[in-house]
Amino acid sequence: MALWLPVLPVLLLTLTGNSTLRAIGSPAKSAMLLALLATLNALLDPLLIFGYGPLPGLGIAGAALATSIAWLITFGASDYLLGKQEKLIVRGKINTSVLMGHWRELIHIGLPAVFANFLTPLAAAILTAMVALYGAEAVAGFTVAARIEAVCLLVTFALSSTLPMFIGQNLGAGRLDRVKRALFGVLWFCVVFQLLVWLLVLPLASPLASAFTDNEQVARITTDYLWVVPLSYCGQAVGIMVMVSLNVLKRPKTALLVAALRLLLINLPLAYLGGRLGGPAGLFTGYTAGNLIAGLISWQMMRKAWQTLVREETQTTLSTPIQTSGTAAP
């Protein structure tokens, strides 16, 4: 941690730079930076963990040092792309009043988004504690299923990082028609795609569980999870997409409400109730029902927020004077 923690500010700057490159329509450069990071880690990890030639093997400390060096080099590349190529980094004297104005606007969106993102690990910790009531085997089976879940939601996570960029670009250009097609098109895609994923996982649940463990009880818990919970990934995907979209539509408080409803007020109570009635399988069933219900509520909240946004944009357009030959219309 002593080698890794000092590099965290550089990591955050690099991630911000990556998001900026995607936002301006340069996803290839963003992907190139991530590929550079992965390549550097792959080269430096074995050298610094196990040692080679004059380099001593540092073990876990070597892993931390390799990661830190990789992030520092990637940050240098990111700074070059944003500063030299894209001309997006202004170097010189800081205008404090302008900076504070930018910070206020960022905090208006960012602070609720921070809390919304904090709810995800909090809910995961509470859910893990619920599962732990049924023993170590239940926790092991749940952990295996969670690893498989991350793969099942991979496309959703990718869309959640690109859809806000597309919405923001077209919202800034006044193309609400494209925003609407992208937003609700992605929501429908997530529903259909995740249902197909569930149908694919169903026959593979037991073989996947057996591939991860020889313990029959752990395998049974994993199988029970994979039979039921992936059905609700469509609702979970909708909730994630709605949350990130509301942030970019400048409705961060509504996004926070969506996250709180989905994670704390619906999913966890239903999972707890299911667990009391039916053990681990009941807990998974309750969690599944919570995801589906939260997905429906999230969709309805998105529809209402969209209708409000359209009314506001229409009123703004109607109240803006039309410029004709440099003279405002009466």
PAVOMI-234133 format. One record per residue (C-alpha): residue number from 0; x, y, z; residue in one letter. Coordinates in Angstrom, 2 decimals. Each point is the difference from the previous one (the first is absolute). Layout:
% residues N
[NUM; [X; Y; Z]; 'A']
...
% end
This chain:
% residues 330
[0; [0.00; 0.00; 0.00]; 'M']
[1; [2.93; 2.35; 0.65]; 'A']
[2; [1.04; -0.40; -3.64]; 'L']
[3; [-3.52; 0.12; -1.43]; 'W']
[4; [-1.94; 2.67; 1.94]; 'L']
[5; [2.17; 2.97; -1.11]; 'P']
[6; [-0.84; -0.82; -3.63]; 'V']
[7; [-3.80; 0.10; 0.50]; 'L']
[8; [-0.28; 3.72; -0.99]; 'P']
[9; [1.80; -0.83; -3.26]; 'V']
[10; [-2.38; -2.93; -0.54]; 'L']
[11; [-3.02; 2.29; 0.45]; 'L']
[12; [1.43; 2.60; -2.38]; 'L']
[13; [0.63; -2.71; -2.60]; 'T']
[14; [-3.54; -1.37; 0.34]; 'L']
[15; [-1.37; 3.53; -0.38]; 'T']
[16; [2.13; 0.45; -3.10]; 'G']
[17; [-1.34; -3.28; -1.38]; 'N']
[18; [-3.59; 1.13; 0.51]; 'S']
[19; [0.84; 3.32; -1.67]; 'T']
[20; [1.41; -1.74; -3.07]; 'L']
[21; [-3.19; -2.06; -0.34]; 'R']
[22; [-2.12; 3.11; 0.53]; 'A']
[23; [1.64; 1.88; -2.89]; 'I']
[24; [-0.46; -2.97; -2.33]; 'G']
[25; [3.45; -1.61; 0.23]; 'S']
[26; [-0.73; -3.43; 1.51]; 'P']
[27; [2.91; -1.55; -1.94]; 'A']
[28; [2.50; 2.17; 1.90]; 'K']
[29; [-1.71; -0.90; 3.28]; 'S']
[30; [0.26; -3.70; -0.86]; 'A']
[31; [3.65; 0.47; -0.98]; 'M']
[32; [0.79; 1.39; 3.46]; 'L']
[33; [-1.68; -2.97; 1.70]; 'L']
[34; [1.90; -2.39; -2.27]; 'A']
[35; [3.25; 1.76; 0.91]; 'L']
[36; [-0.84; -0.35; 3.70]; 'L']
[37; [-0.76; -3.73; -0.35]; 'A']
[38; [3.16; -0.63; -2.04]; 'T']
[39; [2.23; 1.80; 2.49]; 'L']
[40; [-1.52; -1.96; 2.87]; 'N']
[41; [0.49; -3.28; -1.85]; 'A']
[42; [3.67; 0.82; -0.62]; 'L']
[43; [0.88; 1.47; 3.39]; 'L']
[44; [-1.91; -2.34; 2.33]; 'D']
[45; [2.14; -3.14; -0.53]; 'P']
[46; [3.21; 2.05; 0.03]; 'L']
[47; [-0.71; 1.73; 3.30]; 'L']
[48; [-1.96; -2.75; 1.75]; 'I']
[49; [2.41; -2.89; -0.70]; 'F']
[50; [3.14; 1.91; -0.93]; 'G']
[51; [2.21; -0.39; -3.07]; 'Y']
[52; [3.75; 0.55; -0.37]; 'G']
[53; [1.05; 2.89; 2.24]; 'P']
[54; [-3.66; 0.71; 0.92]; 'L']
[55; [-0.91; -1.53; 3.39]; 'P']
[56; [-3.34; -1.74; 0.44]; 'G']
[57; [-2.21; 2.25; 2.13]; 'L']
[58; [-3.10; -2.18; 0.22]; 'G']
[59; [-3.21; 1.93; 0.75]; 'I']
[60; [2.01; 3.23; 0.25]; 'A']
[61; [1.23; -0.69; -3.53]; 'G']
[62; [-3.58; -0.28; -1.22]; 'A']
[63; [-0.79; 3.39; 1.56]; 'A']
[64; [3.12; 1.60; -1.47]; 'L']
[65; [-0.72; -1.43; -3.46]; 'A']
[66; [-3.55; 1.35; 0.08]; 'T']
[67; [1.18; 3.40; 1.20]; 'S']
[68; [2.60; 0.28; -2.77]; 'I']
[69; [-2.56; -1.10; -2.60]; 'A']
[70; [-2.47; 2.67; 1.12]; 'W']
[71; [2.69; 2.72; 0.06]; 'L']
[72; [1.06; -0.78; -3.57]; 'I']
[73; [-3.62; -0.21; -1.16]; 'T']
[74; [-0.69; 3.37; 1.63]; 'F']
[75; [2.88; 1.49; -1.98]; 'G']
[76; [-1.50; -1.34; -3.21]; 'A']
[77; [-3.45; 1.30; 0.99]; 'S']
[78; [1.40; 3.45; 0.77]; 'D']
[79; [1.70; 0.06; -3.42]; 'Y']
[80; [-3.18; -0.99; -1.86]; 'L']
[81; [-2.21; 2.50; 1.84]; 'L']
[82; [2.52; 2.85; 0.17]; 'G']
[83; [2.03; -0.18; -3.21]; 'K']
[84; [-2.36; -1.72; -2.44]; 'Q']
[85; [-3.48; 1.03; 1.16]; 'E']
[86; [1.02; 3.39; 1.53]; 'K']
[87; [-2.37; -0.55; 2.92]; 'L']
[88; [2.40; 0.73; 2.87]; 'I']
[89; [0.51; 3.69; 0.71]; 'V']
[90; [3.35; 0.60; 1.65]; 'R']
[91; [0.80; 3.24; 1.73]; 'G']
[92; [-1.57; 2.32; 2.54]; 'K']
[93; [-3.26; -1.25; 1.52]; 'I']
[94; [-3.03; 2.30; -0.03]; 'N']
[95; [-1.43; -0.73; 3.44]; 'T']
[96; [-3.51; 1.34; -0.67]; 'S']
[97; [-0.33; -2.04; -3.20]; 'V']
[98; [1.39; -3.09; 1.74]; 'L']
[99; [-2.45; 0.30; 2.90]; 'M']
[100; [-2.87; 0.35; -2.46]; 'G']
[101; [1.03; -3.22; -1.70]; 'H']
[102; [0.39; -1.76; 3.34]; 'W']
[103; [-3.47; 1.08; 1.16]; 'R']
[104; [-1.54; -1.41; -3.17]; 'E']
[105; [1.96; -3.23; 0.33]; 'L']
[106; [-0.94; -0.42; 3.67]; 'I']
[107; [-3.69; 0.49; -0.85]; 'H']
[108; [0.18; -3.12; -2.18]; 'I']
[109; [2.88; -1.81; 1.68]; 'G']
[110; [-1.01; -0.01; 3.66]; 'L']
[111; [-3.29; -1.90; -0.47]; 'P']
[112; [1.81; -2.27; -2.49]; 'A']
[113; [2.61; -0.80; 2.65]; 'V']
[114; [-2.70; -1.09; 2.44]; 'F']
[115; [-1.79; -1.98; -2.72]; 'A']
[116; [3.19; -1.88; -0.85]; 'N']
[117; [0.73; -0.53; 3.70]; 'F']
[118; [-3.31; -1.85; 0.37]; 'L']
[119; [1.16; -2.83; -2.30]; 'T']
[120; [2.84; -1.34; 2.21]; 'P']
[121; [-2.10; 0.74; 3.10]; 'L']
[122; [-2.88; -2.12; -1.31]; 'A']
[123; [2.43; -2.73; -1.07]; 'A']
[124; [1.49; -0.10; 3.51]; 'A']
[125; [-3.44; -0.25; 1.61]; 'I']
[126; [-1.05; -2.73; -2.44]; 'L']
[127; [3.21; -1.94; 0.75]; 'T']
[128; [-0.75; 0.30; 3.73]; 'A']
[129; [-3.47; -1.46; -0.64]; 'M']
[130; [1.48; -2.91; -1.93]; 'V']
[131; [2.57; -0.55; 2.77]; 'A']
[132; [-2.80; -0.92; 2.37]; 'L']
[133; [-0.22; -3.33; -1.86]; 'Y']
[134; [3.65; -0.95; 0.46]; 'G']
[135; [3.37; 0.16; -1.72]; 'A']
[136; [-1.14; -2.24; -2.86]; 'E']
[137; [-2.80; 2.43; -0.82]; 'A']
[138; [2.46; 2.91; -0.10]; 'V']
[139; [2.35; -2.01; -2.23]; 'A']
[140; [-2.81; -0.93; -2.40]; 'G']
[141; [-1.27; 3.59; -0.06]; 'F']
[142; [3.53; 1.29; -0.73]; 'T']
[143; [0.42; -2.40; -2.92]; 'V']
[144; [-3.38; 1.06; -1.42]; 'A']
[145; [0.97; 3.67; 0.37]; 'A']
[146; [3.10; -0.59; -2.14]; 'R']
[147; [-2.14; -1.56; -2.73]; 'I']
[148; [-2.50; 2.84; 0.37]; 'E']
[149; [2.69; 2.55; -0.84]; 'A']
[150; [0.52; -1.74; -3.36]; 'V']
[151; [-3.75; -0.18; -0.66]; 'C']
[152; [-0.31; 3.77; 0.51]; 'L']
[153; [3.12; 0.90; -1.97]; 'L']
[154; [-1.91; 1.51; -2.94]; 'V']
[155; [-2.20; 2.00; 2.37]; 'T']
[156; [3.04; 1.44; 1.78]; 'F']
[157; [1.56; 0.92; -3.36]; 'A']
[158; [-3.19; 1.78; -1.08]; 'L']
[159; [-0.24; 1.81; 3.33]; 'S']
[160; [3.38; 1.63; -0.66]; 'S']
[161; [-0.76; 1.00; -3.62]; 'T']
[162; [-3.70; 0.91; 0.00]; 'L']
[163; [0.48; 3.10; 2.23]; 'P']
[164; [2.64; 1.33; -2.43]; 'M']
[165; [-2.36; -0.41; -2.96]; 'F']
[166; [-2.90; 1.60; 1.89]; 'I']
[167; [2.15; 2.92; 1.14]; 'G']
[168; [1.31; 0.74; -3.51]; 'Q']
[169; [-3.45; -0.03; -1.58]; 'N']
[170; [-1.65; 1.85; 2.86]; 'L']
[171; [2.58; 2.76; -0.42]; 'G']
[172; [-0.75; 0.08; -3.73]; 'A']
[173; [-3.75; 0.28; 0.65]; 'G']
[174; [-0.69; -3.38; -1.62]; 'R']
[175; [-2.62; -1.31; 2.39]; 'L']
[176; [-1.23; -2.37; -2.69]; 'D']
[177; [3.34; -1.84; -0.01]; 'R']
[178; [0.15; 0.03; 3.80]; 'V']
[179; [-3.44; -1.61; 0.21]; 'K']
[180; [0.81; -2.69; -2.58]; 'R']
[181; [3.28; -0.85; 1.69]; 'A']
[182; [-1.33; 0.02; 3.55]; 'L']
[183; [-3.15; -2.05; -0.43]; 'F']
[184; [1.60; -2.12; -2.71]; 'G']
[185; [2.74; -1.01; 2.44]; 'V']
[186; [-2.56; -0.73; 2.72]; 'L']
[187; [-1.90; -2.37; -2.30]; 'W']
[188; [3.26; -1.57; -1.18]; 'F']
[189; [1.07; -0.66; 3.60]; 'C']
[190; [-3.30; -1.73; 0.78]; 'V']
[191; [0.15; -2.28; -3.05]; 'V']
[192; [3.73; -0.69; 0.25]; 'F']
[193; [-0.02; -0.84; 3.71]; 'Q']
[194; [-2.98; -2.33; -0.44]; 'L']
[195; [1.98; -1.82; -2.69]; 'L']
[196; [2.95; -0.20; 2.41]; 'V']
[197; [-2.30; -1.57; 2.61]; 'W']
[198; [-1.18; -2.61; -2.51]; 'L']
[199; [3.63; -0.77; -0.80]; 'L']
[200; [1.00; -0.28; 3.66]; 'V']
[201; [-2.87; -2.33; 0.97]; 'L']
[202; [1.42; -3.22; -1.54]; 'P']
[203; [3.56; 1.01; 0.93]; 'L']
[204; [-0.69; 0.79; 3.68]; 'A']
[205; [0.90; -3.40; 1.40]; 'S']
[206; [3.09; -0.60; -2.21]; 'P']
[207; [1.31; 3.50; 0.79]; 'L']
[208; [-0.45; -0.57; 3.73]; 'A']
[209; [1.78; -3.36; -0.16]; 'S']
[210; [2.89; 1.58; -1.93]; 'A']
[211; [0.68; 2.39; 2.89]; 'F']
[212; [-0.27; -2.40; 2.94]; 'T']
[213; [-0.09; -3.65; 1.04]; 'D']
[214; [-2.08; 0.79; 3.08]; 'N']
[215; [-3.57; -1.19; -0.67]; 'E']
[216; [-1.63; 2.53; 2.32]; 'Q']
[217; [1.92; 2.92; -1.51]; 'V']
[218; [-0.87; -1.22; -3.50]; 'A']
[219; [-3.69; -0.27; 0.97]; 'R']
[220; [-0.08; 3.57; 1.33]; 'I']
[221; [1.68; 1.27; -3.18]; 'T']
[222; [-2.45; -1.95; -2.17]; 'T']
[223; [-3.02; 1.29; 1.95]; 'D']
[224; [1.25; 3.56; -0.53]; 'Y']
[225; [0.65; -0.44; -3.73]; 'L']
[226; [-3.39; -1.58; -0.64]; 'W']
[227; [-1.91; 2.95; 1.45]; 'V']
[228; [1.92; 3.27; 0.31]; 'V']
[229; [1.11; 0.38; -3.67]; 'P']
[230; [-3.70; 0.30; -0.89]; 'L']
[231; [0.08; 3.37; 1.75]; 'S']
[232; [3.12; 1.32; -1.73]; 'Y']
[233; [-2.33; 1.75; -2.46]; 'C']
[234; [-1.45; 2.04; 2.89]; 'G']
[235; [3.43; 0.60; 1.47]; 'Q']
[236; [1.30; 1.20; -3.38]; 'A']
[237; [-2.93; 2.40; -0.36]; 'V']
[238; [0.67; 1.41; 3.47]; 'G']
[239; [3.69; 0.55; -0.79]; 'I']
[240; [-0.74; 1.67; -3.36]; 'M']
[241; [-2.66; 2.24; 1.48]; 'V']
[242; [2.30; 1.11; 2.81]; 'M']
[243; [2.93; 0.97; -2.26]; 'V']
[244; [-2.35; 1.65; -2.51]; 'S']
[245; [-1.73; 2.12; 2.63]; 'L']
[246; [3.38; 1.31; 1.13]; 'N']
[247; [0.88; 1.22; -3.48]; 'V']
[248; [-3.51; 1.47; -0.39]; 'L']
[249; [0.79; 2.14; 3.08]; 'K']
[250; [-2.37; -1.85; 2.31]; 'R']
[251; [2.49; -1.38; 2.54]; 'P']
[252; [-2.47; -0.03; 2.90]; 'K']
[253; [-2.41; -2.14; -2.01]; 'T']
[254; [2.91; -2.30; -0.90]; 'A']
[255; [0.84; -0.31; 3.71]; 'L']
[256; [-3.64; -0.82; 0.74]; 'L']
[257; [0.02; -2.72; -2.69]; 'V']
[258; [3.13; -1.54; 1.54]; 'A']
[259; [-1.39; 0.17; 3.53]; 'A']
[260; [-3.32; -1.55; -1.04]; 'L']
[261; [1.66; -2.80; -1.95]; 'R']
[262; [2.74; -0.93; 2.43]; 'L']
[263; [-1.24; 0.83; 3.49]; 'L']
[264; [-3.76; 0.38; 0.02]; 'L']
[265; [-1.07; -2.80; -2.35]; 'I']
[266; [2.72; -2.59; -0.64]; 'N']
[267; [1.33; -0.51; 3.51]; 'L']
[268; [-3.37; -0.14; 1.83]; 'P']
[269; [-1.36; -2.52; -2.52]; 'L']
[270; [3.22; -2.04; 0.19]; 'A']
[271; [-0.24; -0.03; 3.80]; 'Y']
[272; [-3.65; -1.03; -0.09]; 'L']
[273; [0.76; -2.74; -2.53]; 'G']
[274; [2.84; -1.26; 2.15]; 'G']
[275; [-2.21; -0.24; 3.07]; 'R']
[276; [-2.59; -1.97; -1.96]; 'L']
[277; [2.19; -2.23; -2.14]; 'G']
[278; [3.65; 0.09; 1.05]; 'G']
[279; [2.69; 0.87; -2.57]; 'P']
[280; [-2.21; -0.94; -2.95]; 'A']
[281; [-2.77; 2.21; 1.37]; 'G']
[282; [2.49; 2.83; 0.51]; 'L']
[283; [1.05; -0.24; -3.65]; 'F']
[284; [-3.64; -0.07; -1.11]; 'T']
[285; [-0.79; 3.10; 2.05]; 'G']
[286; [3.04; 1.78; -1.42]; 'Y']
[287; [-1.13; -0.92; -3.51]; 'T']
[288; [-3.49; 1.38; 0.62]; 'A']
[289; [1.55; 3.19; 1.38]; 'G']
[290; [2.13; 0.49; -3.10]; 'N']
[291; [-3.00; -0.45; -2.30]; 'L']
[292; [-2.24; 2.34; 1.99]; 'I']
[293; [2.75; 2.61; 0.29]; 'A']
[294; [0.61; -0.23; -3.76]; 'G']
[295; [-3.67; 0.75; -0.74]; 'L']
[296; [-0.03; 2.94; 2.44]; 'I']
[297; [3.27; 1.34; -1.44]; 'S']
[298; [-1.44; -0.11; -3.53]; 'W']
[299; [-3.09; 1.93; 1.09]; 'Q']
[300; [2.12; 2.59; 1.80]; 'M']
[301; [2.11; 0.39; -3.14]; 'M']
[302; [-3.12; 0.55; -2.12]; 'R']
[303; [-1.26; 2.71; 2.36]; 'K']
[304; [3.41; 1.67; 0.16]; 'A']
[305; [0.21; -0.06; -3.80]; 'W']
[306; [-3.44; 1.60; -0.39]; 'Q']
[307; [1.02; 2.73; 2.45]; 'T']
[308; [3.26; 0.58; -1.89]; 'L']
[309; [-1.83; 0.33; -3.33]; 'V']
[310; [-2.42; 2.55; 1.48]; 'R']
[311; [2.89; 2.03; 1.44]; 'E']
[312; [1.94; -0.05; -3.26]; 'E']
[313; [-3.12; 1.00; -1.95]; 'T']
[314; [-0.71; 2.93; 2.33]; 'Q']
[315; [3.64; 1.11; -0.23]; 'T']
[316; [-0.13; -0.10; -3.81]; 'T']
[317; [-3.24; 1.95; -0.13]; 'L']
[318; [1.27; 2.67; 2.42]; 'S']
[319; [3.30; 0.52; -1.87]; 'T']
[320; [-0.17; 2.97; -2.42]; 'P']
[321; [0.59; -0.91; -3.66]; 'I']
[322; [3.11; 1.68; -1.42]; 'Q']
[323; [-0.53; 1.53; -3.44]; 'T']
[324; [2.89; 1.77; -1.76]; 'S']
[325; [1.63; 0.75; 3.31]; 'G']
[326; [-3.14; 1.63; 1.46]; 'T']
[327; [-2.22; -1.60; 2.61]; 'A']
[328; [-3.57; -0.56; -1.14]; 'A']
[329; [-2.62; 2.10; 1.82]; 'P']
% end
